[in-house]
Amino acid sequence: MSSTSLIVSIATQKCPSCRKGKMFVGHPYNLKTFNKMHDKCSNCGSSFDLEPGFYMGAMYVSYAIQIAVFALIFILSQIFYSEAGIAWYAIWIIGIILLSFPIIFRVSRSIWLHIFVPFNKGENKLRRV
């Protein structure tokens, strides 16, 4: 049985318990459903809603990812365009963050859930009664 790696599971937003079922509904750039999550994993039945307010911690993960994006933009601009002004930074940072927000939102939640839910290496088929 081949299991997906932790990094791939986080990046593709799969269930942290079985690493097969999808966490989110629909496409990330559909603004009506980009934040909608399944209640449970379709493969193993694990709940994605552990407790009320659980995903508040994912905001800190999102913040860290956005700081990394800011730093990357700054470093790349210093390497390739060192004469850039403040307006140039602001336009690029705001543009990239707006375009990547749905992905950062989902990956942050995926990371947060993977921190607290352990991977179950056993057979993870949903038992239908």
N, C-alpha and C positions, 0 to 999 in steps of 0.2 A: 504494500500500500504506500503510495507516494503522498507525502504531506507537503503542503505549501509552506515556504519559509515565513518567518515572522514579518520581515520587511515587505514581502510581496502581499501578505495578508493585510497588512496595514494600508499599503498603497492602493490596493484594489477594494478596500473596505469590505472585507469578508468577516464572517463570524469569528471571534477570537477563540471560541471553544473548539470548533471543528475546522475552521478555515476554509469552509466551502460555501455556506449560505451567504446571500447578500444582506448587508446591513441597511442599505438605503433603497428607497423607491424611486424609480425613474432616473432621468439624466441630470447631472449636476447643473447644467445651464438652463433647465426649465425652472424659471424663477418661482413657479407655483408649488413645485415639489422638491426643490433642491435640499430642503431641510427635513423632509419626511423620512422617518425610519420605520422599518418593519417592527412590529411588537416582539416577534420571536423569530429565531432562525428557521428557515424552511427545511433545513437538513437535520439539525439535531434538537430543535425546540428550545434552545437557550434563550432566555429573555434578554432583550437589549435595554430594557428600562429597569435598572437595578434598584433605584430609589428616587423619590422626588428630588429634583435639583441636582441629580448626579452629574449631568453634563456641564454644570457651571464651571467645573475644573478644567474643562476642555478650552475655556477661554484663555487660560494661562498658556496652554500648549499653542493655541492660535497666535497669541501675542509673541511667543518665542519664534515661531515660524516667520511671522511678519518682520521681526527684528532681523532675522537671518536674511530675508529678502532685501531689506533696506541696506544691510551691510554689503551684500553681494552687488547690488546696484551701485553703491558708492565705490567699491573696489574696482569693478569693471569700468566705471566711468573715469576713474583716476588712471587706469591703464590705457584706455582707448581714447579718452576725450578729457584731458586734464584741465582744459580751459572752461569747462562747464560751470555755469552759474547756478545760483539757488533756484531760479525758476525752472531750469532744466531738470534738476533733481526732483523738484516738487511734481512736475508734470509726469516724469517717468515713474516715480514711486506711486503716485495716486493712480495712474493708469494701470500699472501692473497689479497693484493690490485690488483694484476694482475688478479687473479681468480674472484674477485668480481667487477671489473671495469664495465662490462656491466650492472650489476644490480644497482650499485651506480649511474651510468650515468642516467638510466631510472628513478630511484626513485628521484633523484635530480630534474630532469625536472618535474616530477609529483608534488613534493612538491612546486616548484616554481610556477607552473600553478595554483595549488590549493590556493596559497596565494592571487592571483589576480582575480580569477574567482569565484564568489559566487555560492553556491548551490541553485538550483531552486527546491523547494519542490513540485511544481505543476506537472501536467502531462507533460512529456517531450518526446512525440512522434514526430518524424520528420514529418512535414506536406509535403506531396507530392502533387505538383500542376500539 
